[in-house]
Amino acid sequence: IIASLCSGLALILVATKSWQDLISFAVLGIVAVLASITYTIGRKPYGYIGLGDISVLIFFGWLGVGGTYYLQTNSIDFPVLLVATA
């Protein structure tokens, strides 16, 4: 866990160009980790009430693909979101 946290922080530090990007990606990373935990754990895990598909679309689609594209190009384009939705 510590190794993945350190490598993720290092990637964010190297790839971001501004403090706003740094904070945004750190917050999105924390939200993604919390979403993965609450997918099956807690009083009402959303993975069991039919919200798993939308979670996958958001975190593996839009945030994963769009975030990776943004880190490499510092921009986001609509065609990228179409690919991320697919």
N, CA, C and O atoms as a MOPAC input file, in Angstrom:
PM7 MOZYME 1SCF
protein

 N      0.82800 1    -1.18200 1     0.00000 1
 C      0.00000 1     0.00000 1     0.00000 1
 C      0.87700 1     1.25200 1     0.00000 1
 O      0.60300 1     2.20000 1    -0.73500 1
 N      1.90900 1     1.25800 1     0.80500 1
 C      2.78400 1     2.42300 1     0.88900 1
 C      3.52500 1     2.63600 1    -0.42500 1
 O      3.70400 1     3.77400 1    -0.86000 1
 N      3.95600 1     1.54900 1    -1.05800 1
 C      4.66300 1     1.67100 1    -2.33300 1
 C      3.75400 1     2.25500 1    -3.41200 1
 O      4.19000 1     3.10000 1    -4.19300 1
 N      2.49300 1     1.81300 1    -3.46300 1
 C      1.58300 1     2.35400 1    -4.46900 1
 C      1.24900 1     3.81300 1    -4.16600 1
 O      1.10100 1     4.61300 1    -5.09000 1
 N      1.12900 1     4.16700 1    -2.90000 1
 C      0.88200 1     5.55800 1    -2.53200 1
 C      2.05800 1     6.44400 1    -2.94300 1
 O      1.85900 1     7.52100 1    -3.50500 1
 N      3.26600 1     5.99700 1    -2.66500 1
 C      4.46000 1     6.77400 1    -3.02800 1
 C      4.61700 1     6.91200 1    -4.53800 1
 O      4.94700 1     7.99100 1    -5.03100 1
 N      4.38200 1     5.82700 1    -5.27700 1
 C      4.51900 1     5.91000 1    -6.73000 1
 C      3.42600 1     6.78600 1    -7.33600 1
 O      3.68100 1     7.51500 1    -8.29500 1
 N      2.22200 1     6.72500 1    -6.79300 1
 C      1.14700 1     7.58500 1    -7.27900 1
 C      1.43400 1     9.05400 1    -7.01200 1
 O      1.21700 1     9.89900 1    -7.88100 1
 N      1.91800 1     9.36200 1    -5.82300 1
 C      2.26900 1    10.74600 1    -5.50900 1
 C      3.41600 1    11.24900 1    -6.37500 1
 O      3.41400 1    12.40000 1    -6.81100 1
 N      4.39300 1    10.38800 1    -6.62300 1
 C      5.51500 1    10.77900 1    -7.48400 1
 C      5.03000 1    11.07200 1    -8.90000 1
 O      5.46500 1    12.04800 1    -9.51000 1
 N      4.14300 1    10.24900 1    -9.42300 1
 C      3.59600 1    10.47300 1   -10.76600 1
 C      2.84400 1    11.79300 1   -10.82700 1
 O      3.00200 1    12.55800 1   -11.77900 1
 N      2.03900 1    12.06000 1    -9.82800 1
 C      1.28600 1    13.31700 1    -9.80400 1
 C      2.23400 1    14.50800 1    -9.74100 1
 O      2.03300 1    15.50300 1   -10.43800 1
 N      3.26700 1    14.40900 1    -8.90500 1
 C      4.22300 1    15.51400 1    -8.78400 1
 C      4.96600 1    15.77800 1   -10.09400 1
 O      5.19500 1    16.93200 1   -10.45500 1
 N      5.34100 1    14.72000 1   -10.80000 1
 C      6.08300 1    14.87100 1   -12.05800 1
 C      5.17000 1    15.36100 1   -13.18100 1
 O      5.58700 1    16.17500 1   -14.00500 1
 N      3.93500 1    14.87400 1   -13.22000 1
 C      3.06300 1    15.14200 1   -14.36300 1
 C      2.29400 1    16.45100 1   -14.28400 1
 O      1.92400 1    17.00500 1   -15.31900 1
 N      2.04500 1    16.95600 1   -13.09300 1
 C      1.23800 1    18.17000 1   -13.00200 1
 C      2.08100 1    19.41600 1   -13.21800 1
 O      3.26800 1    19.45300 1   -12.89300 1
 N      1.44200 1    20.42600 1   -13.77000 1
 C      2.13400 1    21.67400 1   -14.08900 1
 C      1.81600 1    22.78900 1   -13.09600 1
 O      2.55800 1    23.76800 1   -13.01600 1
 N      0.72500 1    22.65900 1   -12.33500 1
 C      0.32200 1    23.72100 1   -11.41500 1
 C     -0.16400 1    23.11300 1   -10.10100 1
 O     -0.44400 1    21.91800 1   -10.01100 1
 N     -0.25600 1    23.96600 1    -9.09300 1
 C     -0.75600 1    23.51200 1    -7.79900 1
 C     -2.22100 1    23.09400 1    -7.89600 1
 O     -2.65100 1    22.18600 1    -7.18500 1
 N     -2.98700 1    23.74100 1    -8.76200 1
 C     -4.38900 1    23.37300 1    -8.92100 1
 C     -4.51500 1    21.95400 1    -9.46000 1
 O     -5.35000 1    21.17900 1    -8.99400 1
 N     -3.69000 1    21.61800 1   -10.43500 1
 C     -3.69700 1    20.25300 1   -10.97200 1
 C     -3.26800 1    19.25300 1    -9.90600 1
 O     -3.87000 1    18.18800 1    -9.76800 1
 N     -2.24100 1    19.59400 1    -9.16300 1
 C     -1.74000 1    18.71500 1    -8.11000 1
 C     -2.81800 1    18.41500 1    -7.08700 1
 O     -3.04000 1    17.25800 1    -6.73300 1
 N     -3.48300 1    19.44600 1    -6.61600 1
 C     -4.54200 1    19.25800 1    -5.61900 1
 C     -5.71800 1    18.51100 1    -6.22200 1
 O     -6.28800 1    17.63200 1    -5.57400 1
 N     -6.09500 1    18.84500 1    -7.46000 1
 C     -7.22000 1    18.17100 1    -8.11400 1
 C     -6.98000 1    16.67900 1    -8.26200 1
 O     -7.86200 1    15.87600 1    -7.95600 1
 N     -5.79700 1    16.29900 1    -8.72900 1
 C     -5.52000 1    14.88400 1    -8.92300 1
 C     -5.37700 1    14.14500 1    -7.59400 1
 O     -5.75100 1    12.97700 1    -7.49300 1
 N     -4.84500 1    14.81000 1    -6.58600 1
 C     -4.76200 1    14.18300 1    -5.26600 1
 C     -6.16200 1    13.92800 1    -4.70500 1
 O     -6.42500 1    12.86000 1    -4.15200 1
 N     -7.05600 1    14.90400 1    -4.84600 1
 C     -8.43400 1    14.74200 1    -4.36500 1
 C     -9.14500 1    13.65700 1    -5.16500 1
 O     -9.83700 1    12.81900 1    -4.58600 1
 N     -8.98500 1    13.66100 1    -6.48000 1
 C     -9.61900 1    12.62200 1    -7.30300 1
 C     -9.09800 1    11.23400 1    -6.94600 1
 O     -9.86000 1    10.26700 1    -6.94800 1
 N     -7.81600 1    11.12800 1    -6.64100 1
 C     -7.25300 1     9.84600 1    -6.21700 1
 C     -7.85600 1     9.37000 1    -4.91200 1
 O     -8.18200 1     8.19200 1    -4.76500 1
 N     -8.00500 1    10.27900 1    -3.96600 1
 C     -8.61000 1     9.91800 1    -2.67600 1
 C    -10.06500 1     9.49900 1    -2.86800 1
 O    -10.51700 1     8.52100 1    -2.27300 1
 N    -10.79300 1    10.23700 1    -3.69700 1
 C    -12.19200 1     9.89400 1    -3.97000 1
 C    -12.28500 1     8.52400 1    -4.63900 1
 O    -13.17800 1     7.74100 1    -4.31500 1
 N    -11.38000 1     8.22400 1    -5.56100 1
 C    -11.39200 1     6.92500 1    -6.23500 1
 C    -11.11700 1     5.78700 1    -5.24900 1
 O    -11.74800 1     4.73300 1    -5.32500 1
 N    -10.18400 1     5.99800 1    -4.33100 1
 C     -9.90000 1     4.96800 1    -3.32400 1
 C    -11.10900 1     4.77000 1    -2.42000 1
 O    -11.48800 1     3.63300 1    -2.13700 1
 N    -11.71500 1     5.85200 1    -1.96600 1
 C    -12.90800 1     5.73600 1    -1.12100 1
 C    -14.05800 1     5.05800 1    -1.86600 1
 O    -14.79500 1     4.25900 1    -1.28800 1
 N    -14.20600 1     5.37900 1    -3.14400 1
 C    -15.25500 1     4.74000 1    -3.94000 1
 C    -15.00300 1     3.24600 1    -4.08700 1
 O    -15.94400 1     2.45300 1    -4.05100 1
 N    -13.75300 1     2.85800 1    -4.24900 1
 C    -13.45800 1     1.42200 1    -4.37700 1
 C    -13.71000 1     0.69300 1    -3.06700 1
 O    -14.12500 1    -0.46600 1    -3.07500 1
 N    -13.46700 1     1.35100 1    -1.95000 1
 C    -13.72400 1     0.71700 1    -0.65800 1
 C    -15.22400 1     0.60000 1    -0.39800 1
 O    -15.70200 1    -0.45200 1     0.02700 1
 N    -15.96400 1     1.67600 1    -0.65200 1
 C    -17.40200 1     1.65400 1    -0.37300 1
 C    -18.20400 1     0.88900 1    -1.42400 1
 O    -19.42000 1     0.74700 1    -1.29500 1
 N    -17.53600 1     0.40200 1    -2.45200 1
 C    -18.21700 1    -0.41100 1    -3.46200 1
 C    -18.81900 1    -1.67000 1    -2.83300 1
 O    -19.93200 1    -2.06900 1    -3.17500 1
 N    -18.08200 1    -2.28500 1    -1.92000 1
 C    -18.57600 1    -3.52200 1    -1.30000 1
 C    -18.61000 1    -3.47800 1     0.22000 1
 O    -19.06900 1    -4.43600 1     0.84100 1
 N    -18.14200 1    -2.40200 1     0.84000 1
 C    -18.08100 1    -2.32200 1     2.29200 1
 C    -18.96300 1    -1.18000 1     2.77500 1
 O    -19.10400 1    -0.16400 1     2.09400 1
 N    -19.55100 1    -1.35000 1     3.94300 1
 C    -20.35500 1    -0.29000 1     4.54400 1
 C    -21.78000 1    -0.73200 1     4.74900 1
 O    -22.15200 1    -1.86800 1     4.45400 1
 N    -22.57300 1     0.19500 1     5.26300 1
 C    -23.97500 1    -0.14300 1     5.53700 1
 C    -24.77300 1    -0.34100 1     4.25700 1
 O    -25.65500 1    -1.19800 1     4.20500 1
 N    -24.47500 1     0.43800 1     3.22900 1
 C    -25.16700 1     0.29400 1     1.94000 1
 C    -24.13900 1     0.31300 1     0.81700 1
 O    -23.95600 1     1.34500 1     0.17100 1
 N    -23.46600 1    -0.80500 1     0.57100 1
 C    -22.48100 1    -0.83300 1    -0.51700 1
 C    -23.18200 1    -0.65200 1    -1.87000 1
 O    -24.08700 1    -1.40800 1    -2.22300 1
 N    -22.74800 1     0.35700 1    -2.60900 1
 C    -23.45100 1     0.70100 1    -3.84100 1
 C    -23.24100 1    -0.31300 1    -4.94800 1
 O    -23.98400 1    -0.30800 1    -5.92900 1
 N    -22.26400 1    -1.17000 1    -4.82000 1
 C    -22.06000 1    -2.20600 1    -5.82300 1
 C    -23.17900 1    -3.22900 1    -5.84600 1
 O    -23.37500 1    -3.92100 1    -6.84500 1
 N    -23.91600 1    -3.32600 1    -4.74500 1
 C    -24.98700 1    -4.31600 1    -4.63600 1
 C    -26.37100 1    -3.72600 1    -4.86000 1
 O    -27.36600 1    -4.44800 1    -4.80000 1
 N    -26.45000 1    -2.42200 1    -5.11700 1
 C    -27.76800 1    -1.82300 1    -5.33700 1
 C    -27.90000 1    -1.26500 1    -6.75900 1
 O    -28.70900 1    -0.37200 1    -7.01100 1
 N    -27.11400 1    -1.79100 1    -7.66200 1
 C    -27.25900 1    -1.42000 1    -9.06600 1
 C    -26.48700 1    -0.18600 1    -9.50200 1
 O    -26.74200 1     0.33600 1   -10.58700 1
 N    -25.54900 1     0.29900 1    -8.69200 1
 C    -24.78700 1     1.47600 1    -9.07300 1
 C    -23.35300 1     1.15100 1    -9.46300 1
 O    -22.54500 1     2.05700 1    -9.66500 1
 N    -23.03300 1    -0.12000 1    -9.56900 1
 C    -21.67800 1    -0.52300 1    -9.93200 1
 C    -21.28500 1    -0.09900 1   -11.33500 1
 O    -20.14900 1     0.31700 1   -11.56300 1
 N    -22.21300 1    -0.20000 1   -12.27700 1
 C    -21.90200 1     0.15900 1   -13.66300 1
 C    -21.58200 1     1.64000 1   -13.81400 1
 O    -20.64900 1     2.00300 1   -14.53000 1
 N    -22.34200 1     2.48900 1   -13.15100 1
 C    -22.05900 1     3.92100 1   -13.24700 1
 C    -20.73700 1     4.25600 1   -12.57300 1
 O    -20.02900 1     5.16600 1   -13.00700 1
 N    -20.40500 1     3.53300 1   -11.52700 1
 C    -19.11500 1     3.73600 1   -10.86100 1
 C    -17.96500 1     3.37200 1   -11.79000 1
 O    -16.96800 1     4.09200 1   -11.85600 1
 N    -18.09200 1     2.28400 1   -12.49200 1
 C    -17.06400 1     1.87000 1   -13.44900 1
 C    -16.93600 1     2.90400 1   -14.56400 1
 O    -15.82500 1     3.24600 1   -14.97100 1
 N    -18.06400 1     3.40200 1   -15.05700 1
 C    -18.02700 1     4.43300 1   -16.09700 1
 C    -17.28600 1     5.67400 1   -15.61000 1
 O    -16.45400 1     6.22700 1   -16.33000 1
 N    -17.58400 1     6.10700 1   -14.40300 1
 C    -16.96600 1     7.32800 1   -13.87600 1
 C    -15.48100 1     7.12000 1   -13.58400 1
 O    -14.64400 1     7.89300 1   -14.05100 1
 N    -15.14700 1     6.07900 1   -12.81300 1
 C    -13.77400 1     5.94400 1   -12.32800 1
 C    -12.82300 1     5.27000 1   -13.31400 1
 O    -11.65900 1     5.66000 1   -13.40200 1
 N    -13.29100 1     4.27300 1   -14.05400 1
 C    -12.41000 1     3.61900 1   -15.03200 1
 C    -12.52000 1     4.26100 1   -16.40900 1
 O    -11.59800 1     4.16000 1   -17.21900 1
 N    -13.63600 1     4.91600 1   -16.67500 1
 C    -13.84000 1     5.56200 1   -17.95500 1
 C    -13.38600 1     7.00300 1   -17.93800 1
 O    -12.26700 1     7.32200 1   -18.33900 1
 N    -14.27400 1     7.87900 1   -17.46500 1
 C    -14.00800 1     9.31200 1   -17.54700 1
 C    -12.78600 1     9.73900 1   -16.75900 1
 O    -11.92700 1    10.43700 1   -17.29600 1
 N    -12.68300 1     9.34300 1   -15.50700 1
 C    -11.53500 1     9.78200 1   -14.70800 1
 C    -10.24600 1     9.08000 1   -15.10900 1
 O     -9.19100 1     9.71100 1   -15.18000 1
 N    -10.32100 1     7.78800 1   -15.37100 1
 C     -9.11600 1     7.05200 1   -15.74400 1
 C     -8.55400 1     7.47500 1   -17.08500 1
 O     -7.38300 1     7.83800 1   -17.19000 1
 N     -9.38900 1     7.42800 1   -18.10600 1
 C     -8.94100 1     7.76300 1   -19.45900 1
 C     -8.74700 1     9.27100 1   -19.60700 1
 O     -7.72100 1     9.72600 1   -20.11300 1
 N     -9.74500 1    10.04400 1   -19.15900 1
 C     -9.63800 1    11.49900 1   -19.26300 1
 C     -8.50700 1    12.06100 1   -18.42300 1
 O     -7.80200 1    12.97400 1   -18.85200 1
 N     -8.33300 1    11.51900 1   -17.22600 1
 C     -7.25000 1    11.98500 1   -16.35900 1
 C     -5.88400 1    11.66700 1   -16.92300 1
 O     -4.97400 1    12.49200 1   -16.84900 1
 N     -5.72900 1    10.48400 1   -17.48500 1
 C     -4.45800 1    10.10700 1   -18.09900 1
 C     -4.14800 1    10.99900 1   -19.29200 1
 O     -3.01500 1    11.44800 1   -19.46300 1
 N     -5.15200 1    11.25200 1   -20.11000 1
 C     -4.96700 1    12.13600 1   -21.26200 1
 C     -4.58500 1    13.54000 1   -20.80800 1
 O     -3.67700 1    14.15300 1   -21.36800 1
 N     -5.28200 1    14.04800 1   -19.79100 1
 C     -4.99600 1    15.39100 1   -19.29900 1
 C     -3.58400 1    15.49200 1   -18.72300 1
 O     -2.89600 1    16.48900 1   -18.94700 1
 N     -3.14900 1    14.47700 1   -17.98900 1
 C     -1.79600 1    14.50800 1   -17.43200 1
 C     -0.73100 1    14.56900 1   -18.52100 1
 O      0.32400 1    15.16900 1   -18.32100 1
 N     -0.99600 1    13.95700 1   -19.66400 1
 C     -0.00600 1    13.93100 1   -20.73100 1
 C     -0.06600 1    15.15100 1   -21.64700 1
 O      0.95000 1    15.53900 1   -22.22500 1
 N     -1.25000 1    15.76100 1   -21.78600 1
 C     -1.39300 1    16.85200 1   -22.75300 1
 C     -1.76600 1    18.19000 1   -22.13600 1
 O     -1.66800 1    19.22100 1   -22.80200 1
 N     -2.18700 1    18.19400 1   -20.89000 1
 C     -2.67400 1    19.40100 1   -20.20600 1
 C     -3.90700 1    19.99200 1   -20.86600 1
 O     -4.14100 1    21.19800 1   -20.78600 1
 N     -4.69000 1    19.15200 1   -21.51300 1
 C     -5.95800 1    19.58600 1   -22.09300 1
 C     -6.90000 1    18.39200 1   -22.10600 1
 O     -6.48300 1    17.24800 1   -21.93100 1
 N     -8.17000 1    18.68000 1   -22.31600 1
 C     -9.15100 1    17.60100 1   -22.43700 1
 C    -10.00400 1    17.91600 1   -23.66800 1
 O    -10.44300 1    19.05000 1   -23.86100 1
 N    -10.22600 1    16.91300 1   -24.48000 1
 C    -10.99200 1    17.08800 1   -25.71200 1
 C    -12.21500 1    16.18300 1   -25.66600 1
 O    -12.20000 1    15.12200 1   -25.04300 1
 N    -13.26800 1    16.62000 1   -26.33500 1
 C    -14.51700 1    15.85600 1   -26.34500 1
 C    -14.34600 1    14.44800 1   -26.91000 1
 O    -14.92600 1    13.52100 1   -26.34600 1
 N    -13.59100 1    14.22700 1   -27.98400 1
 C    -13.41000 1    12.85700 1   -28.48400 1
 C    -12.80100 1    11.91200 1   -27.44000 1
 O    -13.08600 1    10.71500 1   -27.44700 1
 N    -11.98000 1    12.43800 1   -26.56300 1
 C    -11.39400 1    11.60800 1   -25.51100 1
 C    -12.49400 1    11.12200 1   -24.56400 1
 O    -12.47900 1     9.97000 1   -24.13000 1
 N    -13.44200 1    11.99600 1   -24.24700 1
 C    -14.53900 1    11.59600 1   -23.38100 1
 C    -15.44100 1    10.58000 1   -24.06100 1
 O    -16.01000 1     9.71300 1   -23.39800 1
 N    -15.57700 1    10.67700 1   -25.37700 1
 C    -16.34800 1     9.66500 1   -26.09600 1
 C    -15.68000 1     8.30100 1   -25.98800 1
 O    -16.34300 1     7.29700 1   -25.72900 1
 N    -14.37200 1     8.26800 1   -26.18700 1
 C    -13.62900 1     7.01300 1   -26.06000 1
 C    -13.71600 1     6.50400 1   -24.62500 1
 O    -13.87300 1     5.30300 1   -24.40400 1
 N    -13.61700 1     7.39500 1   -23.65800 1
 C    -13.69700 1     6.99600 1   -22.25300 1
 C    -15.07400 1     6.44200 1   -21.91000 1
 O    -15.19000 1     5.56000 1   -21.05900 1
 N    -16.10700 1     6.94100 1   -22.55500 1
 C    -17.45700 1     6.44500 1   -22.31400 1
 C    -17.63000 1     5.04800 1   -22.89400 1
 O    -18.34700 1     4.22200 1   -22.33000 1
 N    -16.98100 1     4.78800 1   -24.00500 1
 C    -17.10900 1     3.47300 1   -24.62400 1
 C    -16.45600 1     2.43300 1   -23.74800 1
 O    -16.45300 1     1.25000 1   -24.09000 1

